[in-house]
Amino acid sequence: MNSKGFVSLVGAGPGDAELMTVKAVRLLQQADAVVYDRLVSDQILSLIPTGVSRISVGKEVGKHCVPQEQINEIIINLAKSGRRIVRLKGGDPYMFGRGGEEILALRKHHIDFEVVPGITAASGCSTYSGIPLTHRGISRRVQFITGHFNNNEPLDLNWQSIADPDSTLVIYMGLSNLPLAVHSLIDAGLPASTPAAAIQNGTTPSQQRLITTLDQLNDAIHQQRMKAPVMIIIGEVVSLADELDWFQQSLEQQENRSEEEQLRKKNAR
């Protein structure tokens, strides 16, 4: 490690702390300072040793607490102090996480770094919702898109290419422009009856899963009052969700056991 310190850009995964890599956990335990995003769960933050500096640079769509340029500056200044810095990002830092921008800033200032991938939200949320991203005879490819462009620019995408009934479409940060996306996909030829799912707080105990169809997706999300972070998955693989589900059932079983325990305690009084 040189006098300018060292930065580890680390993927924290989609929320469940047990989905973090061994390397990610080790780096957290060795860090002098951790710069983390809003989507890093409290369960993961609890792995940071007492006394380690924690700097929150959380951002929300339309509510940027800290501009990206300032985040870059914070990381660079911390590294220049000669410390070991972990830049902790939800999911995978190179999947719509602006990780590349931060690494380019480090390179510009000749600061050494490493990148530790994490389980991206698409993989975590789909798996914990009983949805395989690919399935033989159903989905031949997966498409990842962002539903939100920088500075609220128009969502200008090649919808004809995206509206492929033989693929699985995953939309990150898709709530704000969801009506446009749904309309554009149907207009481009994707059947309105295509199965669709929305997963809020995926892989965590507060996960909510909604299964519907493409044409009903926006209304269903509003009825269930879902709020970010929400992962959108569209494609025939969603039809397997109930059959392959395991996590949602475990959450319901835990809730039932809790209610039964409360009832027993009440009756015992």
BELSUL-V603114 format. One line per field, one symbol per residue. ss: DSSP state (A for helix, B for strand, O for the rest). phi: phi as a letter, one per 20 degrees, with the letter a starting at -180 (. if undefined). burial: b if it has 16 or more other ideal C-beta (glycine too) atoms within 10 Angstrom, else e. Layout:
# BELSUL-V603114
ss = ???
phi = ???
burial = ???
This chain:
# BELSUL-V603114
ss = OBOOBBBBBBBOBOOOAAAOOAAAAAAAAAOOBBBBOOOOOAAAAOOOOOOOBBBBOOBBOOBBOOOAAAAAAAAAAAAAOOOBBBBBBOBOOOOOOOAAAAAAAAAAOOOBBBBBOOOOAAAAAAAOOOOOOOBOOOBOBBBBBBOOOAAAOOOOOOAAAAOOOOBBBBBBOOOOOAAAAAAAAAAOOOOOOOBBBBBBOOOOOOOBBBBBBAAAAAAAAAAOOOOOOBBBBBOAAAAAAAAAOOAAAAAAAAAAAAAAAAAAAAAOO
phi = .efembddedeeneqfffeffgfffffffdfebcdcefefffffffffffnffccecgccgncffcggfffgfffffffffneeddedcfmdfddldmffffffffffdldfbbcdfcffggffffffdmdffcbgndcebcddcdebefllfgfecefffffdfecddddeleffdfgffffffffeofgfeggbcccdlgmdgegcccdbcgfdfffffffelfcgecedccqffffegffefbfffffffffffffffffffffef
burial = eeebbbbbbbbbbbbbbebbbeebeebbeebbbbbbbebbbeebbeebeeeeeebebebeeeeeebeeeebbebbbebbeeebbbbbbbbbbbbbbbbbeebbebbeeeebebebbbbbbbbbbbbbbbbbbbebeebbeebeebebbeeeeeebebebeebbbeebbbbbbbbbebbebbbebbbeeebeeebbbbbbbbbbbeebbbbbbebbebbebbeeeebebbbbbbbbbbbebbeeebebbeebeeeeeeeeeeeeeeeeee
